[in-house]
Amino acid sequence: MTTKDTVLAAINKAATQYSFDHGMIFHSDRGTQYASRATRNTLKSYSIVQSMSRPRNCWDNAVAESFFKSLKTELIYETKLVGAKQMKNTIFEYIEIWYRKQRRHSYLAYQTIEEFNKQYFKQNINNVA
């Protein structure tokens, strides 16, 4: 599986698990897997706006870089050598259970991602109605 195929699989899997707001932003670096026609078309099919980092500007990816730093320091470096399947399951649990539902984020006023999303959607539904 190429990195482009991995990106497409991740986007399509996310689409089956979460509802995307029209105009949601997908931000990435300028890697060929993100700049590919297939990725651009897939994002467009979900009405997702693609955003890419400016060349040589590391601040554009600060939130993503922060996530990967947390993943590495809180999980990867602390996990003893395990097989690929077990590591995949461990990373899934870290993201879906710990990082989204339990870990508090200073950037989100010390809410979990799930709490922030509920509040965000509640406010936006009330503003539309």
C-alpha positions as CSV (number, residue, x, y, z in Angstrom):
1,M,0.0,0.0,0.0
2,T,1.5,3.4,-1.0
3,T,1.3,6.4,1.3
4,K,-1.3,7.9,-1.1
5,D,-3.4,4.8,-0.7
6,T,-3.0,5.0,3.1
7,V,-4.2,8.7,3.1
8,L,-7.2,7.8,0.9
9,A,-8.1,4.9,3.1
10,A,-7.9,7.1,6.2
11,I,-10.1,9.8,4.7
12,N,-12.7,7.3,3.5
13,K,-12.7,5.5,6.9
14,A,-13.2,8.8,8.7
15,A,-16.1,9.6,6.4
16,T,-17.8,6.4,7.5
17,Q,-17.3,7.1,11.2
18,Y,-17.9,10.9,11.4
19,S,-20.1,13.4,9.6
20,F,-18.1,16.1,7.9
21,D,-19.4,19.6,7.9
22,H,-19.5,21.2,4.5
23,G,-16.4,23.2,4.0
24,M,-14.4,21.3,6.7
25,I,-10.7,22.0,6.3
26,F,-8.2,19.2,5.7
27,H,-4.7,20.6,6.5
28,S,-1.5,18.8,5.5
29,D,2.0,19.4,4.4
30,R,2.9,19.5,0.8
31,G,3.7,15.8,0.4
32,T,2.9,14.1,-2.9
33,Q,0.4,11.8,-1.2
34,Y,-1.7,14.9,-0.2
35,A,-1.1,16.8,-3.5
36,S,-2.2,13.8,-5.6
37,R,-5.2,14.1,-7.9
38,A,-6.8,11.2,-6.1
39,T,-6.5,12.8,-2.7
40,R,-7.8,16.2,-4.0
41,N,-10.7,14.5,-5.7
42,T,-11.6,12.5,-2.7
43,L,-11.6,15.5,-0.4
44,K,-13.7,17.4,-3.0
45,S,-16.2,14.6,-3.1
46,Y,-16.8,15.1,0.7
47,S,-16.9,18.9,0.3
48,I,-13.7,19.2,2.3
49,V,-11.5,22.2,1.7
50,Q,-7.9,21.3,1.2
51,S,-5.2,23.4,2.9
52,M,-1.5,22.9,2.6
53,S,1.4,24.3,4.5
54,R,3.3,27.1,2.8
55,P,6.8,26.0,1.7
56,R,9.3,26.2,4.6
57,N,6.8,27.4,7.1
58,C,6.7,24.9,10.0
59,W,4.1,26.9,12.0
60,D,1.4,25.9,9.5
61,N,1.4,22.4,10.8
62,A,1.8,23.3,14.5
63,V,-1.3,21.5,15.7
64,A,-0.5,18.3,13.8
65,E,3.1,18.4,14.9
66,S,1.9,18.8,18.5
67,F,-0.3,15.7,18.1
68,F,2.6,13.6,16.8
69,K,4.8,14.8,19.6
70,S,2.2,13.7,22.1
71,L,1.7,10.4,20.4
72,K,5.5,9.7,20.5
73,T,6.1,10.9,24.1
74,E,2.9,9.5,25.7
75,L,2.8,6.2,23.8
76,I,5.4,5.2,21.3
77,Y,8.5,5.8,23.5
78,E,6.9,4.2,26.5
79,T,5.8,1.0,24.6
80,K,8.1,-2.0,24.7
81,L,8.7,-3.7,21.4
82,V,5.5,-5.3,20.2
83,G,4.3,-6.7,16.9
84,A,2.8,-4.5,14.1
85,K,-0.8,-5.7,14.8
86,Q,-0.6,-5.0,18.5
87,M,1.0,-1.6,17.9
88,K,-1.8,-0.7,15.4
89,N,-4.4,-1.6,18.1
90,T,-2.4,0.3,20.8
91,I,-2.3,3.4,18.6
92,F,-6.0,3.1,17.8
93,E,-6.9,2.9,21.5
94,Y,-4.6,5.9,22.2
95,I,-6.3,8.1,19.6
96,E,-9.9,7.0,19.9
97,I,-10.1,6.4,23.7
98,W,-7.4,8.4,25.4
99,Y,-6.6,11.4,23.1
100,R,-10.2,12.1,21.9
101,K,-12.2,11.2,25.0
102,Q,-10.0,11.6,28.1
103,R,-7.0,13.8,27.4
104,R,-7.5,17.4,28.2
105,H,-6.0,19.9,25.7
106,S,-4.8,23.3,26.7
107,Y,-5.6,24.7,23.2
108,L,-9.3,23.7,23.8
109,A,-9.5,25.4,27.2
110,Y,-8.7,22.1,28.9
111,Q,-11.6,20.2,27.4
112,T,-11.4,16.9,25.7
113,I,-11.8,16.8,22.0
114,E,-15.1,15.1,22.4
115,E,-16.3,17.8,24.9
116,F,-15.2,20.5,22.5
117,N,-17.0,18.9,19.5
118,K,-20.2,18.5,21.5
119,Q,-20.1,22.2,22.6
120,Y,-19.2,23.4,19.1
121,F,-22.0,21.5,17.4
122,K,-24.5,22.5,20.0
123,Q,-23.6,26.1,19.5
124,N,-23.8,25.9,15.8
125,I,-27.1,24.0,15.7
126,N,-28.6,26.7,18.0
127,N,-27.2,29.4,15.7
128,V,-28.7,27.8,12.6
129,A,-32.1,27.1,14.2
